[in-house]
Amino acid sequence: MSVQYFGNSLTKDLRFRDRLTNRAFCLSANGEENRNCLPRFSGSMAIALYHFRPHSHISLNLRERVLTIDHDSRMSPRPPFERVLAVERQVVSDIQAFGYNQADPGEAASDATSLTLWCLLRQDLYLNEQAAPFLIVHWKHTLNFISLVDVIAGERTQLISE
C-alpha cells in the first residue's frame, strides 16, 4: 500500500487518468464515474494504491465498505459507502476526497471556520467475496488534508517486503 496526498486541492473538475488503461474519467460527489461530475472541487484528496501478489492467477476484486465513525457536529452523517474495484495488473487505486463544489453557493465555505470541518472514516477492505476484511484503514478527512490514521491487517494478511 502506498498513499499520495493532495492537500488544498482546487480543480476545474474532479477528473483523473488511469495510468494502466490511459482511460480518463471524472467523479461525482458520490464517487460515480462519468455521471454528475463535480464541476469545481475544492478540498483535499489522497490516492491509495494497493499492490497485490496473488498465489494463483485468479481475478481479484477489491471490495470496500466505508463507515463514518465520527464527524464534525456541523456536518450531516453520511450513509455507509460500498464499492467494488477490479484489480488490474496486480494494482488497484482508491481515491479519497473531502471537499465541496465551489459552483454551488450552498456548499461553498462561508468563512475560515468552515476549513476546520472533519470526519473520521473506517474503511474495511475485502478480496472478492471474503467475509472478513484483509485490511482495516482509518482515515481523517479535513478540507486541508486527508491523513492515514491507522492500518490494521486482517488475520490472514501478510506483509511482504520488497
MOTA-V875265 format. One line per field, one symbol per residue. phi: phi as a letter, one per 20 degrees, with the letter a starting at -180 (. if undefined). A space follows every 50 residues. Layout:
phi->???
//
This chain:
phi->.ccddceleccfbedccfffdmeebccefenfelblfffcecrcbbdedd ddcffceffdcedccdcedabgfedefefgdcbdcfedlmcbdcedbbab effdgfeffebffffegbbdcddedcdldgedfebcddcddcfeadceeb cdffgdedfdee
//
